Amino acid sequence: MIEEPEYLRHIQRRIESLEKEVHTLLTGIDELTLEFGCGHGHYLTAYAEAHPQEECLGLDLVTKRIEKANAKVEKRNLTYVRFLKAEAAEFLSVFPESTQITKVFMLFPDPWPKKRHFKNRMIQSSFLSVLAEKCPKGAQFFFRTDHSGYFDWTKEHFQEHDDWEIDPDAAWPFEQTSYFQDMMDSWQSLIAKRV
């Protein structure tokens, strides 16, 4: 078993390394379109091709996924979309003040369906608060899931949060099936905006 101090030092080194990488990637970028849990990058790569005026960044925890996603953009020579291996909270903790997140995508995140695991869901009040600090008013959050319980959970968290409101009139900005979406018979979408 790893001793706690060594484990904490490992986390600190990882965050310091991430901070350097994030600042290098985002230097000179004022506005960012961000996808949490980008997988192999299917959706964000297609989105970026259709929106070349936007700087895009996808995050995922799995190295192989990030490698495949980066290979996609290199093959297409897309210089305005990048993929990074990072944990969401750590990424937001080192996000530079000089950049604002104007669009957020979260497509088919792990629903953590067991009640005792709800604490692991990405959509939490604390997550929405930290994210709101990085987003200007009017920024949009696009959420999609096939899990009705997680959809209800997400809707409730946005409705109860002071910095976000659900925008029932907003249109989904771009349709492109993703790996997970192809496996689903149906799903639900929600769009919220920063207020």
N, C-alpha and C positions, 0 to 999 in steps of 0.2 A: 504494500500500500504506500502511495506517495504521501509524504508528510505534508501537512497543510501549508507551512511556510513556503516550501518548494513549489507546491501547486499554485499558490498565490503569486509567487515570482514568475512562474510560467505564464499565467494569465496576464500579468503586468507587461511582460516582454511581448506577448502577442498583441496586446492593445497598442503598445508603443510602435511596433512594426506596422500595424494596421493604420495608425495615425499618419505615419510617413507615406504609406502607399496611397491613402485617401487624399492627402494634400497634394501629392504629385499628380494623381489622376484628375483632380478637380480644380487645379490652379487655372484661373482665367475663365472658369465656367460660372456664370451668374445663376442660371436656372437649370434644373435637372429633372428628368423623368426617371423614376426609380421603381424597380420591381423587386419585391421581397419574395424569395423562394422561386427564383427564375428557372430552376431545373436545367435543362439542356439549352435554354435560350431560344426555343422556337418562337414563342410569342413576341418577346422583346426585339428579336432580330427582325422579324417581319414588320413589327410596329415601327422600328427605326427606319427601315427601308421606305416605308410609306410617309414618314415624318422626318426627313433629313435635316430639318431646321432645329430639331430638338436633340440635346445631349442626353443620352440614356445610359443608365447603369443598372445592371442586374446583380442581385446578391443571392448566394446559396451557401449552404454549409458543406456540400459534398464536392470534393476536389475534382472527381471525374466529370461531374456535371459542368463545372466551371471550365474545365479544359475543353469539353465538347462545344460549349457555348462560344468560347473564345476562338475556336477553330472555325466556327460558322462565320463569325464577323471578319476574320482574317481572309477566308476564302472569298468573301464578297467585298473585301476592301472597304469596310465600313469603319471610318475613323471616329465616328461620333457615338458609338455604342461600345460599352465595355462591360466585362463581367468580373466579379470579385468574390473570392471566398471570404465570407465574414458572417458573424452572428449579428442579427439586427440591432440589438441593444448596444453592443460594442461599436458597431458602425455609427450609430446615431451619437454615441458619446464622443466621437472624434470628428464628427461632421463639421466642416469649416463654416464659420459665420458668414463668409463672403459668398456662399452659394445658398440658394433657396430651392427647396423641393416643390415643384409646381404640380406634378402628377405622381400618384402612387398607384401601383398595381399590386394586388395580392390575389392570385388565381389558384384556386383549389389547394389552399393550405391544409396541412394535417389538421383534421377536426378534433383530435384527441377526444373521442366520443365518450369515454368513461368519466363519470362525474369526478372521481378522485384525480383525474388528469386535467381537468379544466384549467388549472393554474398554468399549464404548459401552452395553452392556446396563445397565438401571437396577439390577437385582439384582446387587449386588457385596457382598462382606464389609464394606467400608468404609461403604457406604450403610446396610446393616442395623445397623451399630454406631451410626452417628449417629442413625438413626431410633429405635433402642432407648433412647437417652438422653432422647427426648421422649415416651416411652410408659411408662405404669405397668405393673407386673406384671399379667398377665392380658389386656393389650391384644391385639387380634386383627388379623391381616394376612390379607386375602382376595385370592388371586391366581388369575387365569384366563387361559389361552392356548390357541391352536389349534396351537402349534408344539411338537412333542414334545421337540425338543432344548432349547428354552428352559425347558420344564416340568422336565426332568431337571436342568438347570443350577440352576434355582431351588430345587428340592427338595434338591439337594446342598448349596447354600449355607445353607439353613435348618438342615439336619441338622448341618452342621459349625460352626454359630455358637453361641457360649455363651449369648447373650441371647435366643435364639428356639428354639422346638421345634415341630415339626409336630404338629397336633392332629387325629388321624384320626377322632375321635368328634364333632368340632364340625360343626354344620349350617350350610350357606350361609344367611345371614340374610334374603335377599330376592332373588327372581328377577324380573328385568325385562330383556328383550332389549335389547341395545345395538346401535348402528349396525354395529359390527364383528361382534358375535355373530350378527346376522341373516345375515351373509355366509358364516358358517362352517357346515360340515356337522357338525363335532364339536369338542370342546375338553376340556381337563382343568383341574380346579380343585384348589387346595391352600389349606389354612387353617393358619396358624401362630399361636402365641401367645407373648407376651413372658414370659420366666421370670426 
